[in-house]
């Protein structure tokens, strides 16, 4: 009898933990998806035009 009760409790805990885990994975997927959409629409940093800047180290041939 005690083993049966313990088994039922284990099944309930496993089901609850599985549900919370799936909810967490879904939340992370939504946040990641919204981040990807934001980056695709506005770029990594708003206001940054993604134009290559000249190197900060001068070339060998320039004085």
PQR file of N, CA, C, O and H, with PARSE charges and radii, in Angstrom:
ATOM      1  N   UNK A   1       0.826  -1.189   0.000 -0.4000 1.5000
ATOM      2  CA  UNK A   1       0.000   0.000   0.000 -0.0000 2.0000
ATOM      3  C   UNK A   1       0.875   1.260   0.000  0.5500 1.7000
ATOM      4  O   UNK A   1       0.596   2.201  -0.742 -0.5500 1.4000
ATOM      5  N   UNK A   2       1.911   1.284   0.810 -0.4000 1.5000
ATOM      6  CA  UNK A   2       2.785   2.456   0.893 -0.0000 2.0000
ATOM      7  C   UNK A   2       3.503   2.692  -0.431  0.5500 1.7000
ATOM      8  O   UNK A   2       3.693   3.837  -0.842 -0.5500 1.4000
ATOM      9  H   UNK A   2       2.137   0.519   1.413  0.4000 1.0000
ATOM     10  N   UNK A   3       3.902   1.613  -1.098 -0.4000 1.5000
ATOM     11  CA  UNK A   3       4.567   1.766  -2.392 -0.0000 2.0000
ATOM     12  C   UNK A   3       3.620   2.342  -3.438  0.5500 1.7000
ATOM     13  O   UNK A   3       4.032   3.150  -4.271 -0.5500 1.4000
ATOM     14  H   UNK A   3       3.748   0.683  -0.764  0.4000 1.0000
ATOM     15  N   UNK A   4       2.375   1.937  -3.401 -0.4000 1.5000
ATOM     16  CA  UNK A   4       1.391   2.451  -4.350 -0.0000 2.0000
ATOM     17  C   UNK A   4       1.172   3.946  -4.127  0.5500 1.7000
ATOM     18  O   UNK A   4       1.108   4.714  -5.087 -0.5500 1.4000
ATOM     19  H   UNK A   4       2.041   1.281  -2.725  0.4000 1.0000
ATOM     20  N   UNK A   5       1.056   4.361  -2.867 -0.4000 1.5000
ATOM     21  CA  UNK A   5       0.879   5.780  -2.547 -0.0000 2.0000
ATOM     22  C   UNK A   5       2.102   6.577  -2.998  0.5500 1.7000
ATOM     23  O   UNK A   5       1.967   7.653  -3.581 -0.5500 1.4000
ATOM     24  H   UNK A   5       1.108   3.738  -2.087  0.4000 1.0000
ATOM     25  N   UNK A   6       3.281   6.053  -2.728 -0.4000 1.5000
ATOM     26  CA  UNK A   6       4.514   6.727  -3.134 -0.0000 2.0000
ATOM     27  C   UNK A   6       4.592   6.847  -4.654  0.5500 1.7000
ATOM     28  O   UNK A   6       5.019   7.878  -5.173 -0.5500 1.4000
ATOM     29  H   UNK A   6       3.391   5.179  -2.254  0.4000 1.0000
ATOM     30  N   UNK A   7       4.186   5.807  -5.362 -0.4000 1.5000
ATOM     31  CA  UNK A   7       4.197   5.827  -6.823 -0.0000 2.0000
ATOM     32  C   UNK A   7       3.230   6.884  -7.356  0.5500 1.7000
ATOM     33  O   UNK A   7       3.571   7.596  -8.301 -0.5500 1.4000
ATOM     34  H   UNK A   7       3.839   4.970  -4.940  0.4000 1.0000
ATOM     35  N   UNK A   8       2.057   7.004  -6.790 -0.4000 1.5000
ATOM     36  CA  UNK A   8       1.089   8.018  -7.217 -0.0000 2.0000
ATOM     37  C   UNK A   8       1.626   9.427  -6.968  0.5500 1.7000
ATOM     38  O   UNK A   8       1.478  10.312  -7.810 -0.5500 1.4000
ATOM     39  H   UNK A   8       1.779   6.426  -6.022  0.4000 1.0000
ATOM     40  N   UNK A   9       2.246   9.628  -5.814 -0.4000 1.5000
ATOM     41  CA  UNK A   9       2.827  10.944  -5.523 -0.0000 2.0000
ATOM     42  C   UNK A   9       3.946  11.283  -6.510  0.5500 1.7000
ATOM     43  O   UNK A   9       4.069  12.421  -6.962 -0.5500 1.4000
ATOM     44  H   UNK A   9       2.366   8.909  -5.129  0.4000 1.0000
ATOM     45  N   UNK A  10       4.754  10.278  -6.833 -0.4000 1.5000
ATOM     46  CA  UNK A  10       5.837  10.490  -7.790 -0.0000 2.0000
ATOM     47  C   UNK A  10       5.276  10.862  -9.165  0.5500 1.7000
ATOM     48  O   UNK A  10       5.797  11.762  -9.823 -0.5500 1.4000
ATOM     49  H   UNK A  10       4.654   9.353  -6.466  0.4000 1.0000
ATOM     50  N   UNK A  11       4.231  10.182  -9.594 -0.4000 1.5000
ATOM     51  CA  UNK A  11       3.625  10.497 -10.892 -0.0000 2.0000
ATOM     52  C   UNK A  11       3.080  11.919 -10.917  0.5500 1.7000
ATOM     53  O   UNK A  11       3.227  12.623 -11.916 -0.5500 1.4000
ATOM     54  H   UNK A  11       3.808   9.451  -9.059  0.4000 1.0000
ATOM     55  N   UNK A  12       2.449  12.348  -9.817 -0.4000 1.5000
ATOM     56  CA  UNK A  12       1.911  13.707  -9.761 -0.0000 2.0000
ATOM     57  C   UNK A  12       3.030  14.745  -9.809  0.5500 1.7000
ATOM     58  O   UNK A  12       2.940  15.737 -10.533 -0.5500 1.4000
ATOM     59  H   UNK A  12       2.330  11.776  -9.006  0.4000 1.0000
ATOM     60  N   UNK A  13       4.100  14.502  -9.019 -0.4000 1.5000
ATOM     61  CA  UNK A  13       5.220  15.436  -9.017 -0.0000 2.0000
ATOM     62  C   UNK A  13       5.884  15.508 -10.390  0.5500 1.7000
ATOM     63  O   UNK A  13       6.236  16.588 -10.861 -0.5500 1.4000
ATOM     64  H   UNK A  13       4.173  13.697  -8.431  0.4000 1.0000
ATOM     65  N   UNK A  14       6.049  14.353 -11.023 -0.4000 1.5000
ATOM     66  CA  UNK A  14       6.671  14.322 -12.345 -0.0000 2.0000
ATOM     67  C   UNK A  14       5.817  15.092 -13.341  0.5500 1.7000
ATOM     68  O   UNK A  14       6.349  15.860 -14.144 -0.5500 1.4000
ATOM     69  H   UNK A  14       5.763  13.475 -10.640  0.4000 1.0000
ATOM     70  N   UNK A  15       4.512  14.901 -13.303 -0.4000 1.5000
ATOM     71  CA  UNK A  15       3.626  15.621 -14.215 -0.0000 2.0000
ATOM     72  C   UNK A  15       3.666  17.117 -13.993  0.5500 1.7000
ATOM     73  O   UNK A  15       3.688  17.890 -14.951 -0.5500 1.4000
ATOM     74  H   UNK A  15       4.080  14.278 -12.651  0.4000 1.0000
ATOM     75  N   UNK A  16       3.675  17.534 -12.733 -0.4000 1.5000
ATOM     76  CA  UNK A  16       3.736  18.962 -12.423 -0.0000 2.0000
ATOM     77  C   UNK A  16       5.074  19.545 -12.880  0.5500 1.7000
ATOM     78  O   UNK A  16       5.112  20.619 -13.480 -0.5500 1.4000
ATOM     79  H   UNK A  16       3.658  16.906 -11.954  0.4000 1.0000
ATOM     80  N   UNK A  17       6.157  18.848 -12.601 -0.4000 1.5000
ATOM     81  CA  UNK A  17       7.477  19.337 -13.009 -0.0000 2.0000
ATOM     82  C   UNK A  17       7.603  19.386 -14.528  0.5500 1.7000
ATOM     83  O   UNK A  17       8.208  20.308 -15.075 -0.5500 1.4000
ATOM     84  H   UNK A  17       6.127  17.976 -12.114  0.4000 1.0000
ATOM     85  N   UNK A  18       7.038  18.403 -15.200 -0.4000 1.5000
ATOM     86  CA  UNK A  18       7.072  18.405 -16.661 -0.0000 2.0000
ATOM     87  C   UNK A  18       6.296  19.590 -17.205  0.5500 1.7000
ATOM     88  O   UNK A  18       6.743  20.244 -18.147 -0.5500 1.4000
ATOM     89  H   UNK A  18       6.546  17.655 -14.755  0.4000 1.0000
ATOM     90  N   UNK A  19       5.145  19.871 -16.627 -0.4000 1.5000
ATOM     91  CA  UNK A  19       4.346  21.012 -17.071 -0.0000 2.0000
ATOM     92  C   UNK A  19       5.068  22.332 -16.865  0.5500 1.7000
ATOM     93  O   UNK A  19       5.058  23.191 -17.747 -0.5500 1.4000
ATOM     94  H   UNK A  19       4.782  19.340 -15.862  0.4000 1.0000
ATOM     95  N   UNK A  20       5.694  22.498 -15.707 -0.4000 1.5000
ATOM     96  CA  UNK A  20       6.444  23.729 -15.437 -0.0000 2.0000
ATOM     97  C   UNK A  20       7.636  23.830 -16.378  0.5500 1.7000
ATOM     98  O   UNK A  20       7.948  24.917 -16.864 -0.5500 1.4000
ATOM     99  H   UNK A  20       5.702  21.799 -14.991  0.4000 1.0000
ATOM    100  N   UNK A  21       8.299  22.727 -16.639 -0.4000 1.5000
ATOM    101  CA  UNK A  21       9.437  22.728 -17.557 -0.0000 2.0000
ATOM    102  C   UNK A  21       9.022  23.113 -18.969  0.5500 1.7000
ATOM    103  O   UNK A  21       9.706  23.897 -19.626 -0.5500 1.4000
ATOM    104  H   UNK A  21       8.046  21.844 -16.244  0.4000 1.0000
ATOM    105  N   UNK A  22       7.915  22.570 -19.434 -0.4000 1.5000
ATOM    106  CA  UNK A  22       7.436  22.920 -20.774 -0.0000 2.0000
ATOM    107  C   UNK A  22       7.013  24.379 -20.840  0.5500 1.7000
ATOM    108  O   UNK A  22       7.227  25.039 -21.857 -0.5500 1.4000
ATOM    109  H   UNK A  22       7.359  21.933 -18.900  0.4000 1.0000
ATOM    110  N   UNK A  23       6.425  24.882 -19.785 -0.4000 1.5000
ATOM    111  CA  UNK A  23       6.052  26.290 -19.729 -0.0000 2.0000
ATOM    112  C   UNK A  23       7.296  27.179 -19.793  0.5500 1.7000
ATOM    113  O   UNK A  23       7.300  28.199 -20.483 -0.5500 1.4000
ATOM    114  H   UNK A  23       6.252  24.346 -18.959  0.4000 1.0000
ATOM    115  N   UNK A  24       8.334  26.793 -19.081 -0.4000 1.5000
ATOM    116  CA  UNK A  24       9.581  27.548 -19.093 -0.0000 2.0000
ATOM    117  C   UNK A  24      10.232  27.525 -20.476  0.5500 1.7000
ATOM    118  O   UNK A  24      10.701  28.558 -20.954 -0.5500 1.4000
ATOM    119  H   UNK A  24       8.331  25.965 -18.521  0.4000 1.0000
ATOM    120  N   UNK A  25      10.264  26.380 -21.110 -0.4000 1.5000
ATOM    121  CA  UNK A  25      10.840  26.276 -22.458 -0.0000 2.0000
ATOM    122  C   UNK A  25      10.039  27.130 -23.436  0.5500 1.7000
ATOM    123  O   UNK A  25      10.618  27.799 -24.292 -0.5500 1.4000
ATOM    124  H   UNK A  25       9.883  25.541 -20.722  0.4000 1.0000
ATOM    125  N   UNK A  26       8.727  27.113 -23.317 -0.4000 1.5000
ATOM    126  CA  UNK A  26       7.890  27.952 -24.174 -0.0000 2.0000
ATOM    127  C   UNK A  26       8.169  29.426 -23.962  0.5500 1.7000
ATOM    128  O   UNK A  26       8.248  30.184 -24.929 -0.5500 1.4000
ATOM    129  H   UNK A  26       8.256  26.570 -22.622  0.4000 1.0000
ATOM    130  N   UNK A  27       8.318  29.846 -22.714 -0.4000 1.5000
ATOM    131  CA  UNK A  27       8.612  31.245 -22.407 -0.0000 2.0000
ATOM    132  C   UNK A  27       9.951  31.666 -23.011  0.5500 1.7000
ATOM    133  O   UNK A  27      10.056  32.737 -23.609 -0.5500 1.4000
ATOM    134  H   UNK A  27       8.253  29.230 -21.929  0.4000 1.0000
ATOM    135  N   UNK A  28      10.964  30.827 -22.855 -0.4000 1.5000
ATOM    136  CA  UNK A  28      12.284  31.144 -23.411 -0.0000 2.0000
ATOM    137  C   UNK A  28      12.217  31.217 -24.937  0.5500 1.7000
ATOM    138  O   UNK A  28      12.850  32.082 -25.541 -0.5500 1.4000
ATOM    139  H   UNK A  28      10.878  29.957 -22.369  0.4000 1.0000
ATOM    140  N   UNK A  29      11.462  30.326 -25.561 -0.4000 1.5000
ATOM    141  CA  UNK A  29      11.319  30.346 -27.016 -0.0000 2.0000
ATOM    142  C   UNK A  29      10.637  31.638 -27.479  0.5500 1.7000
ATOM    143  O   UNK A  29      11.034  32.220 -28.488 -0.5500 1.4000
ATOM    144  H   UNK A  29      10.947  29.623 -25.071  0.4000 1.0000
ATOM    145  N   UNK A  30       9.629  32.079 -26.755 -0.4000 1.5000
ATOM    146  CA  UNK A  30       8.944  33.317 -27.124 -0.0000 2.0000
ATOM    147  C   UNK A  30       9.877  34.516 -26.980  0.5500 1.7000
ATOM    148  O   UNK A  30       9.928  35.373 -27.862 -0.5500 1.4000
ATOM    149  H   UNK A  30       9.306  31.606 -25.935  0.4000 1.0000
ATOM    150  N   UNK A  31      10.607  34.580 -25.883 -0.4000 1.5000
ATOM    151  CA  UNK A  31      11.536  35.697 -25.678 -0.0000 2.0000
ATOM    152  C   UNK A  31      12.610  35.689 -26.759  0.5500 1.7000
ATOM    153  O   UNK A  31      12.948  36.744 -27.297 -0.5500 1.4000
ATOM    154  H   UNK A  31      10.566  33.884 -25.166  0.4000 1.0000
ATOM    155  N   UNK A  32      13.148  34.526 -27.084 -0.4000 1.5000
ATOM    156  CA  UNK A  32      14.165  34.435 -28.132 -0.0000 2.0000
ATOM    157  C   UNK A  32      13.580  34.847 -29.479  0.5500 1.7000
ATOM    158  O   UNK A  32      14.222  35.574 -30.237 -0.5500 1.4000
ATOM    159  H   UNK A  32      12.874  33.669 -26.647  0.4000 1.0000
ATOM    160  N   UNK A  33      12.376  34.390 -29.779 -0.4000 1.5000
ATOM    161  CA  UNK A  33      11.737  34.748 -31.040 -0.0000 2.0000
ATOM    162  C   UNK A  33      11.496  36.238 -31.162  0.5500 1.7000
ATOM    163  O   UNK A  33      11.727  36.818 -32.223 -0.5500 1.4000
ATOM    164  H   UNK A  33      11.854  33.800 -29.162  0.4000 1.0000
ATOM    165  N   UNK A  34      11.033  36.868 -30.089 -0.4000 1.5000
ATOM    166  CA  UNK A  34      10.819  38.314 -30.122 -0.0000 2.0000
ATOM    167  C   UNK A  34      12.136  39.065 -30.275  0.5500 1.7000
ATOM    168  O   UNK A  34      12.181  40.108 -30.927 -0.5500 1.4000
ATOM    169  H   UNK A  34      10.845  36.397 -29.227  0.4000 1.0000
ATOM    170  N   UNK A  35      13.195  38.552 -29.686 -0.4000 1.5000
ATOM    171  CA  UNK A  35      14.506  39.185 -29.825 -0.0000 2.0000
ATOM    172  C   UNK A  35      14.981  39.108 -31.268  0.5500 1.7000
ATOM    173  O   UNK A  35      15.518  40.083 -31.794 -0.5500 1.4000
ATOM    174  H   UNK A  35      13.158  37.705 -29.156  0.4000 1.0000
ATOM    175  N   UNK A  36      14.792  37.972 -31.909 -0.4000 1.5000
ATOM    176  CA  UNK A  36      15.201  37.817 -33.313 -0.0000 2.0000
ATOM    177  C   UNK A  36      14.403  38.771 -34.192  0.5500 1.7000
ATOM    178  O   UNK A  36      14.969  39.402 -35.084 -0.5500 1.4000
ATOM    179  H   UNK A  36      14.356  37.180 -31.481  0.4000 1.0000
ATOM    180  N   UNK A  37      13.119  38.886 -33.960 -0.4000 1.5000
ATOM    181  CA  UNK A  37      12.292  39.800 -34.752 -0.0000 2.0000
ATOM    182  C   UNK A  37      12.748  41.230 -34.546  0.5500 1.7000
ATOM    183  O   UNK A  37      12.822  41.991 -35.510 -0.5500 1.4000
ATOM    184  H   UNK A  37      12.659  38.373 -33.235  0.4000 1.0000
ATOM    185  N   UNK A  38      13.059  41.620 -33.307 -0.4000 1.5000
ATOM    186  CA  UNK A  38      13.511  42.982 -33.022 -0.0000 2.0000
ATOM    187  C   UNK A  38      14.828  43.270 -33.727  0.5500 1.7000
ATOM    188  O   UNK A  38      14.994  44.343 -34.306 -0.5500 1.4000
ATOM    189  H   UNK A  38      12.999  41.001 -32.524  0.4000 1.0000
ATOM    190  N   UNK A  39      15.763  42.331 -33.689 -0.4000 1.5000
ATOM    191  CA  UNK A  39      17.065  42.532 -34.331 -0.0000 2.0000
ATOM    192  C   UNK A  39      16.898  42.631 -35.842  0.5500 1.7000
ATOM    193  O   UNK A  39      17.569  43.446 -36.477 -0.5500 1.4000
ATOM    194  H   UNK A  39      15.628  41.459 -33.219  0.4000 1.0000
ATOM    195  N   UNK A  40      16.031  41.831 -36.429 -0.4000 1.5000
ATOM    196  CA  UNK A  40      15.832  41.874 -37.875 -0.0000 2.0000
ATOM    197  C   UNK A  40      15.176  43.178 -38.307  0.5500 1.7000
ATOM    198  O   UNK A  40      15.455  43.674 -39.399 -0.5500 1.4000
ATOM    199  H   UNK A  40      15.487  41.169 -35.914  0.4000 1.0000
ATOM    200  N   UNK A  41      14.322  43.733 -37.481 -0.4000 1.5000
ATOM    201  CA  UNK A  41      13.621  44.965 -37.856 -0.0000 2.0000
ATOM    202  C   UNK A  41      14.446  46.218 -37.612  0.5500 1.7000
ATOM    203  O   UNK A  41      14.342  47.172 -38.382 -0.5500 1.4000
ATOM    204  H   UNK A  41      14.096  43.330 -36.595  0.4000 1.0000
ATOM    205  N   UNK A  42      15.261  46.245 -36.567 -0.4000 1.5000
ATOM    206  CA  UNK A  42      15.946  47.478 -36.199 -0.0000 2.0000
ATOM    207  C   UNK A  42      17.463  47.354 -36.191  0.5500 1.7000
ATOM    208  O   UNK A  42      18.135  48.365 -35.986 -0.5500 1.4000
ATOM    209  H   UNK A  42      15.345  45.470 -35.942  0.4000 1.0000
ATOM    210  N   UNK A  43      18.019  46.217 -36.395 -0.4000 1.5000
ATOM    211  CA  UNK A  43      19.460  46.053 -36.274 -0.0000 2.0000
ATOM    212  C   UNK A  43      19.818  45.758 -34.830  0.5500 1.7000
ATOM    213  O   UNK A  43      18.951  45.759 -33.957 -0.5500 1.4000
ATOM    214  H   UNK A  43      17.473  45.396 -36.562  0.4000 1.0000
ATOM    215  N   UNK A  44      21.088  45.506 -34.580 -0.4000 1.5000
ATOM    216  CA  UNK A  44      21.513  45.149 -33.232 -0.0000 2.0000
ATOM    217  C   UNK A  44      21.367  46.319 -32.264  0.5500 1.7000
ATOM    218  O   UNK A  44      20.951  46.141 -31.120 -0.5500 1.4000
ATOM    219  H   UNK A  44      21.793  45.505 -35.289  0.4000 1.0000
ATOM    220  N   UNK A  45      21.714  47.525 -32.736 -0.4000 1.5000
ATOM    221  CA  UNK A  45      21.623  48.704 -31.887 -0.0000 2.0000
ATOM    222  C   UNK A  45      20.830  49.750 -32.657  0.5500 1.7000
ATOM    223  O   UNK A  45      21.161  50.060 -33.802 -0.5500 1.4000
ATOM    224  H   UNK A  45      22.052  47.670 -33.666  0.4000 1.0000
ATOM    225  N   UNK A  46      19.798  50.291 -32.049 -0.4000 1.5000
ATOM    226  CA  UNK A  46      18.993  51.296 -32.740 -0.0000 2.0000
ATOM    227  C   UNK A  46      19.845  52.522 -33.033  0.5500 1.7000
ATOM    228  O   UNK A  46      20.613  52.973 -32.183 -0.5500 1.4000
ATOM    229  H   UNK A  46      19.528  50.040 -31.120  0.4000 1.0000
ATOM    230  N   UNK A  47      19.707  53.058 -34.241 -0.4000 1.5000
ATOM    231  CA  UNK A  47      20.460  54.229 -34.639 -0.0000 2.0000
ATOM    232  C   UNK A  47      21.803  53.911 -35.258  0.5500 1.7000
ATOM    233  O   UNK A  47      22.451  54.805 -35.804 -0.5500 1.4000
ATOM    234  H   UNK A  47      19.084  52.692 -34.932  0.4000 1.0000
ATOM    235  N   UNK A  48      22.236  52.683 -35.192 -0.4000 1.5000
ATOM    236  CA  UNK A  48      23.522  52.301 -35.783 -0.0000 2.0000
ATOM    237  C   UNK A  48      23.273  51.886 -37.220  0.5500 1.7000
ATOM    238  O   UNK A  48      22.445  51.013 -37.479 -0.5500 1.4000
ATOM    239  H   UNK A  48      21.710  51.957 -34.748  0.4000 1.0000
ATOM    240  N   UNK A  49      23.986  52.506 -38.167 -0.4000 1.5000
ATOM    241  CA  UNK A  49      23.699  52.280 -39.586 -0.0000 2.0000
ATOM    242  C   UNK A  49      24.502  51.137 -40.199  0.5500 1.7000
ATOM    243  O   UNK A  49      24.368  50.886 -41.397 -0.5500 1.4000
ATOM    244  H   UNK A  49      24.659  53.215 -37.957  0.4000 1.0000
ATOM    245  N   UNK A  50      25.316  50.448 -39.440 -0.4000 1.5000
ATOM    246  CA  UNK A  50      26.063  49.264 -39.886 -0.0000 2.0000
ATOM    247  C   UNK A  50      27.028  49.574 -41.025  0.5500 1.7000
ATOM    248  O   UNK A  50      27.279  48.715 -41.870 -0.5500 1.4000
ATOM    249  H   UNK A  50      25.425  50.652 -38.467  0.4000 1.0000
ATOM    250  N   UNK A  51      27.566  50.776 -41.059 -0.4000 1.5000
ATOM    251  CA  UNK A  51      28.557  51.131 -42.066 -0.0000 2.0000
ATOM    252  C   UNK A  51      29.931  50.871 -41.464  0.5500 1.7000
ATOM    253  O   UNK A  51      30.191  51.214 -40.311 -0.5500 1.4000
ATOM    254  H   UNK A  51      27.362  51.473 -40.372  0.4000 1.0000
ATOM    255  N   UNK A  52      30.799  50.265 -42.251 -0.4000 1.5000
ATOM    256  CA  UNK A  52      32.140  49.958 -41.754 -0.0000 2.0000
ATOM    257  C   UNK A  52      32.896  51.252 -41.475  0.5500 1.7000
ATOM    258  O   UNK A  52      32.881  52.176 -42.289 -0.5500 1.4000
ATOM    259  H   UNK A  52      30.588  49.986 -43.188  0.4000 1.0000
ATOM    260  N   UNK A  53      33.550  51.313 -40.330 -0.4000 1.5000
ATOM    261  CA  UNK A  53      34.342  52.488 -39.965 -0.0000 2.0000
ATOM    262  C   UNK A  53      35.792  52.264 -40.374  0.5500 1.7000
ATOM    263  O   UNK A  53      36.243  51.122 -40.463 -0.5500 1.4000
ATOM    264  H   UNK A  53      33.562  50.563 -39.669  0.4000 1.0000
ATOM    265  N   UNK A  54      36.520  53.345 -40.624 -0.4000 1.5000
ATOM    266  CA  UNK A  54      37.942  53.161 -40.936 -0.0000 2.0000
ATOM    267  C   UNK A  54      38.683  52.597 -39.715  0.5500 1.7000
ATOM    268  O   UNK A  54      38.264  52.782 -38.573 -0.5500 1.4000
ATOM    269  H   UNK A  54      36.154  54.272 -40.552  0.4000 1.0000
ATOM    270  N   UNK A  55      39.765  51.923 -39.984 -0.4000 1.5000
ATOM    271  CA  UNK A  55      40.531  51.299 -38.902 -0.0000 2.0000
ATOM    272  C   UNK A  55      41.094  52.386 -37.986  0.5500 1.7000
ATOM    273  O   UNK A  55      41.436  53.481 -38.432 -0.5500 1.4000
ATOM    274  H   UNK A  55      40.105  51.772 -40.913  0.4000 1.0000
ATOM    275  N   UNK A  56      41.181  52.066 -36.727 -0.4000 1.5000
ATOM    276  CA  UNK A  56      41.732  53.024 -35.764 -0.0000 2.0000
ATOM    277  C   UNK A  56      43.255  53.046 -35.777  0.5500 1.7000
ATOM    278  O   UNK A  56      43.862  54.013 -35.317 -0.5500 1.4000
ATOM    279  H   UNK A  56      40.903  51.176 -36.364  0.4000 1.0000
ATOM    280  N   UNK A  57      43.876  51.995 -36.296 -0.4000 1.5000
ATOM    281  CA  UNK A  57      45.331  51.922 -36.393 -0.0000 2.0000
ATOM    282  C   UNK A  57      45.738  52.416 -37.776  0.5500 1.7000
ATOM    283  O   UNK A  57      45.235  51.905 -38.777 -0.5500 1.4000
ATOM    284  H   UNK A  57      43.383  51.210 -36.669  0.4000 1.0000
ATOM    285  N   UNK A  58      46.626  53.384 -37.858 -0.4000 1.5000
ATOM    286  CA  UNK A  58      47.015  53.914 -39.176 -0.0000 2.0000
ATOM    287  C   UNK A  58      47.725  52.853 -40.021  0.5500 1.7000
ATOM    288  O   UNK A  58      48.346  51.925 -39.502 -0.5500 1.4000
ATOM    289  H   UNK A  58      47.034  53.799 -37.045  0.4000 1.0000
ATOM    290  N   UNK A  59      47.610  53.026 -41.344 -0.4000 1.5000
ATOM    291  CA  UNK A  59      48.287  52.116 -42.268 -0.0000 2.0000
ATOM    292  C   UNK A  59      49.792  52.298 -42.163  0.5500 1.7000
ATOM    293  O   UNK A  59      50.277  53.319 -41.676 -0.5500 1.4000
ATOM    294  H   UNK A  59      47.106  53.780 -41.766  0.4000 1.0000
ATOM    295  N   UNK A  60      50.526  51.288 -42.630 -0.4000 1.5000
ATOM    296  CA  UNK A  60      51.997  51.301 -42.584 -0.0000 2.0000
ATOM    297  C   UNK A  60      52.553  52.433 -43.442  0.5500 1.7000
ATOM    298  O   UNK A  60      53.556  53.042 -43.068 -0.5500 1.4000
ATOM    299  H   UNK A  60      50.133  50.459 -43.026  0.4000 1.0000
ATOM    300  N   UNK A  61      51.928  52.731 -44.583 -0.4000 1.5000
ATOM    301  CA  UNK A  61      52.476  53.709 -45.534 -0.0000 2.0000
ATOM    302  C   UNK A  61      52.160  55.146 -45.188  0.5500 1.7000
ATOM    303  O   UNK A  61      52.777  56.043 -45.761 -0.5500 1.4000
ATOM    304  H   UNK A  61      51.114  52.237 -44.887  0.4000 1.0000
ATOM    305  N   UNK A  62      51.252  55.414 -44.301 -0.4000 1.5000
ATOM    306  CA  UNK A  62      50.906  56.811 -44.011 -0.0000 2.0000
ATOM    307  C   UNK A  62      51.798  57.380 -42.929  0.5500 1.7000
ATOM    308  O   UNK A  62      52.298  56.644 -42.077 -0.5500 1.4000
ATOM    309  H   UNK A  62      50.750  54.685 -43.835  0.4000 1.0000
ATOM    310  N   UNK A  63      52.002  58.697 -42.960 -0.4000 1.5000
ATOM    311  CA  UNK A  63      52.859  59.359 -41.976 -0.0000 2.0000
ATOM    312  C   UNK A  63      52.042  59.956 -40.910  0.5500 1.7000
ATOM    313  O   UNK A  63      52.582  60.561 -39.984 -0.5500 1.4000
ATOM    314  H   UNK A  63      51.596  59.294 -43.651  0.4000 1.0000
TER
END
